[in-house]
């Protein structure tokens, strides 16, 4: 893989997460009462619905911002991966339970159904993990000049 390809790949993954989390966070913020009431129907999170109805949209919007800014992208990617992991674990628990529960996502994503959610979440999770691995490897060999967005070679001796 060339450095140019890796840079563009990382940018595309970050952009996909920005769109996903911006959309989800804004939808949950705008329709917060519906989001809150949907969480009340889930036995595993009902007692935390007040807190989660604020923290989840705020986290999604914060992560979208962190992923948008090149300087904070890696931290945002780690956060996005952790949040997606928690969504995936929750989705697996709902999908495997015998009680059909309403989706708390809102918007278009709500129309996916639980199997669609699971596929979407696993796809984003695997993509995020791959991107983190690539970015770690990528940063072992180069840094990105923030002014030109072009790769700049460096040696480890120069940095240490």
Protein Blocks (a to p, Z undefined) as FASTA:
>chain_A
ZZklmmmmmmmmmmmmmmmmmmmmmmmmmmmmmmmmmmmmpmklmmmmmmmmmmmmmmmm
mmmmmmmpmklmmmmmmmmmmmmmmmmmmmmmmmmpmbdcddfkbpjllmnojmlmmmmm
mmmmmmmmmmmmmmmmmmmmoccdfklopacdddfklmZZ
